[in-house]
Amino acid sequence: MKTLFVIVLSSFALLCASCAVTGKRPVLRTPEDSLGAMRKAYASDDSGLFLHTLASETLKRYSEHTIRIGWGELRPHLGNLVEEAKVVAVKEYVTPGRDSAADDTFVWPPAGERARRVRLALRGAEEEFLFVSETDPPPEKSKQAAGVWIGSRYYTRREHRALNTYAQDDVPEKDRTHWRLVFPFYPFQKQGQIAAMLQQEIARSRK
């Protein structure tokens, strides 16, 4: 079951493919931005961009290495599903406490987190997917960083009064806050029609 969810997780990136992306990772200001990044990740075969769209709770449960392997295996097989998937609705959501019926193959963020439920439609089926808002730590050489490497030594702001002279970028919190996918999330994926459809497509591609 765990392996199956890793495969489906990787294939979710293929639900909305379009134009390619290169360079700096985008700011995912809405769940739609995250879906758009998944489209670009598929089109440019950029697993790193796809990983940028995944919530920290997802990456804690499923290793980056495993997801990269699943991505490469599935990408060639799901083009038709990619073109047909549509966003139906995006609604406010607050994450609930963990359901005792959920086994450890599911990802469950802490209760009370700000979230969005995104409903996708595919071939007459609809399913909701969970996105949460996350703020990344400031990059090392930004003005917001806690310190900086100068030569072979790391200085904190308390240790070096002129630290900002070494900062190269201004990266405020709003440019480090992203809407990211939590998957598989038990309340939405326990009987998910699209997840089942993806499993069927995977089975056919392996025959």
Secondary structure as UniProt FT lines:
FT   HELIX           2..12
FT   TURN            13..16
FT   HELIX           31..43
FT   TURN            44..45
FT   HELIX           47..52
FT   HELIX           56..61
FT   HELIX           64..74
FT   HELIX           75..77
FT   HELIX           79..84
FT   STRAND          86..94
FT   TURN            100..101
FT   TURN            104..105
FT   TURN            111..112
FT   STRAND          114..122
FT   TURN            123..124
FT   STRAND          125..135
FT   TURN            140..141
FT   TURN            143..144
FT   STRAND          147..150
FT   TURN            151..152
FT   STRAND          153..156
FT   TURN            157..159
FT   TURN            161..162
FT   HELIX           163..165
FT   HELIX           173..175
FT   STRAND          177..182
FT   HELIX           186..189
FT   TURN            190..191
FT   HELIX           193..205
//
